[in-house]
């Protein structure tokens, strides 16, 4: 079922395979889906179109957010945190592509409340 005409993203492509069993709704409350980070702000992508990467990242994340809502799955947006790397080199690993421990820590801060609720 593609509820987003013109996009190659479907419910089955997001919630498929071993990652998510759509036939078993009993575990939905135990899932937290994270948005994908914007890798277009990383030095690795300096020779690429960062605006296009941001636009495509946002489009994908919007579909995932809506599908999570539809499926009753918690969603946490870490994309805005990843975009802070464009102005803060301490949020990047030495390779210029991957996040540093600092950025991972901010992601954890962002999802902590969801995890805390799951563990109560």
Order of alpha helices (4+ residues) and beta strands (2+ residues): alpha-beta-alpha-beta-alpha-alpha
